[in-house]
Amino acid sequence: MNPFFFGSSRKQLFGVHHPPKSDSVRDTAILLCYPFGDEYMRTHKAVRQLTLHLAKVGFHLLRFDYFGTGDSAGEGEEGTIEQWIEDIAVAADELKETSGLQSISVVGLRLGATLATEAVATRTDVADLLLWDPVVRGAPPLPRPTRDETAGALGYPVTPALRAGLERLDLGAKDVPGPRRVSLIVSHERADYTRLKEHLQQRPGFRYQHVASPAPWIEPEKSAGAMVLPHEIIQAIVNRLSGSDAQ
């Protein structure tokens, strides 16, 4: 793996490029989009494991931190939904340049899936968009400040601008143009995922898959502070992107 910084000098993003670990190299590279806050920490190992599995079957991959998060430049209070959507676009272009490929697939987990849907809406170079347990609508349960001030979510700053951006999100009401295939893979069957599935199922090539797996964001009372490494859902994603699943 090759860690590096990319993007503008003022808004440098930290990323890790994983080259293929196979003699047969795929003609599509994969961009991975992390969740936000505590979910980023709890799923970091799972995203890394997914990356390693995909590299073994011949993909170039890039995982990265949004501006104001992780090892990227910027303070936590500078993060906004609009900025992070722009970061995904910058990362997608960087992945194409790094890999030398013209086609990409995008995998997003939780808020990363929601941001990715926005980011690829006008792109013509995205072969697949895969949504893993996306945040379908609105902000996750966060403390609301009584004045125009920053709240905290388990130690992560949530400014009024970030909260406003979160509250505008609604995947179930948004057209998803662009990618040739859209996949929704979920760890639990829930009403909001059913609504999103019904919204997307008219798309050619749409695939919905329920893979029962641990998910602290679904049942936080059962796994407070726990890391999550859902092997079954990781394998389902690898199968979907590599074309080895049953169509």
N, C-alpha and C positions, 0 to 999 in steps of 0.2 A: 504494500500500500504506500501511497505517496501523499503525505500531508503538505498543504501549501495554502497561500493566501491568493485571492483573486478579487476582481472587481475594481472599483475606482480607488484612488489613493485615500480619499476621505471616508469611504465606506467599505473598507476591506472585509471580505468574508473569508472565513476559514473553512476549508474543505479537505476531504480525503478522497483521492482517486484510487480506485481498486482496478488494476488491469485484469484482463482475463487470465484464469489459471487453467486453460485448456488449449489444446492444439487447434481446436476448431473455434474460431472467433465469430461471434454473432454480428450481424450487420445493424443492430440497434443497441444503443447504449441506454443505461438506466439511471435516472435521477431519483434519489430518495429524499423525502421531505419529512422532517421530524415533527413531533407534537410540540406543545408549549409547556413551559414551567415544570411542575413536578412530574408530569407525564413524560417529558423529555428524559429526565433522569431515570425513571423506572423502565423505560423502553430502550434505552441506549444499547444495552447488550443485545436485545432482540433485533434491532435494526442492523447492528454490526454482524450478527450471525446470518441474517437474511442476505446481507451484502456478500459475505464470504461464500454462501451457497450459490448465489447467482454468478459470482466470479468463476466458480468451479465448472459451471456449465457454459462458460465462454463469453460472458458479458463484460464490457467496460461499465464501471459504476462510479457515481459521485454522491457522497453524502456530505452535508455542509450545515453550518450554523447560520441562522438568520442574523441580520444586523441587530446589535444590542443583546445578543444571546450567546451562550457558550464561549468559544474562543474567537469569535468575530469581533470587529471593532464596534465601538458604540457603547453607551450606557444603557442599562435596562429600561430606563424611563424614555428612551428614544424609540423604542419599538412600536410600530403601528401595523395594522393589517395591510395597509397600502404599501408600506415599505417592504414587508415580508413577501407580498405577491411580486413586487419588483425584484426582490432577491432571487426568487425562484426562476424568473426569466433570465436574470444574469447568470445563474448557475447552469441553466439549460444551455445557454450559448457557450459557456466555458466547457461544459462536458463535450459538446460537439467539437470544439477546437482541440481539446485534449485527446479525445479518442480518434479524431479524424473521420468520424461518422456523421451522416446527415440526418439520421433518424434517431429519435429517442423515445423511451417510455418513461412515465412518471409514476412513482409509487408514493402515496401519502398516507401517514398514520395519524388518526384523530384530527387535530386542527391542521396538521400538514396536508391531509387529504382535502380539506375544505379550501385551504389556500391554493393547493395545486389545481383544483377545478377552476378557480378564478384565473390562475396564471396561464393555463393552456387554452383558454377560451378562443383566442384569436390566432393561435399558432397552427401552422400547417405541417410541422415537422414531428408531431407527436403520434406515434403508432398506437400506444396503449396508455390509458389512464386507469390506475388501479387504486381504489379507495378501500382502506383497511380501517374498519370501525370509525368512520368519519364523525366529526361533530356536525350534525345535520342542521341544527338551527340554534341561533342565539349564543349567548355567552354561557360557559360552564358556571356552576354555582360559585360565585366569588363575592367577597364582601363589598358592599356598595358604600362609598364614602358619602358623608352628609354634605360636604362642600366640594368645591372644584379642586380635588386633591387626589393624590395617588393612593390606591388601596393596595393590599398585599394578598397574594395567593400562595400560601405556603412558602413565603420568602421571595416570591417573584413579583416585581412591581406591575401593577395594572393601572395605568393612567386613565383619565377620562377619555382621551382620544382612543386608546386601545379598547376600552370597554365599548365605546360607541361603535367602533369597527366590528367588534365581535357580535354586537347585538344586531347588526345589519345582515349578518350571514344567514342564508337559508338555502341549502342545497336543493331542497324539495320544491323550490319555486323557481329554480334557475335552469335555463336551457344549457346543455353541455355540448356545444358544437366542437368540431376539430378532430379529436382522436378517432381513429377507425374503430377501436374497441374500448369499451368502458366496462370495468369489472368492479363489483361491490362484494367484498369478502368480510364477513362479520363473525364475531365470536359468540354473540348472543342474538336471538331473534327478538326484536323490540318494535314497538309501534312506529317510532321514527324511521327505523330502517325499512319497515314495510312500506311506509309512505314514500321513501326515496326510491325503493325498488319499483314501485308502481309508476313513479315519475320517469324512470330511466328505461323501463322494459320495452318501450317501443323502438328503442335505438337498435339498428342492426348490429349484431355482434355483442350485445349486452349479456353479461353473465353475472348471476347472483349466486353466492355460495355461502352457506352457513357451516362453519367449522368450529364446533364447540371447543373453546380454549379459555384459559385463564385471562381475565381482563380486569385489572384493578379499577379502571375508570367506570366499569359497569357495576361492580360489587365492591366498592371501596371499604365497606365495613368488614369484609372478609379478608382483606389483604392490605391493611394500612401500612404504607411505607415499603411494600414489597416490590422487588424487581419482578419482571415478567419475562418468561422465555417460552412462548407458546410454539412448540416444535411443529404441531400439526398445521397450524395456520401458516407458519413460515414455509413449510413444504408445499402447501396449497398455492401460495403465491409463486414459488419457484416453478411449479408445474404449469401454472397459468401463463407466465411470461415466457417460458421455454417451449410452450406448445405441446407439452407431454400430458396434459390433462385430457379427460374425455370431453369432447365437444357435444 
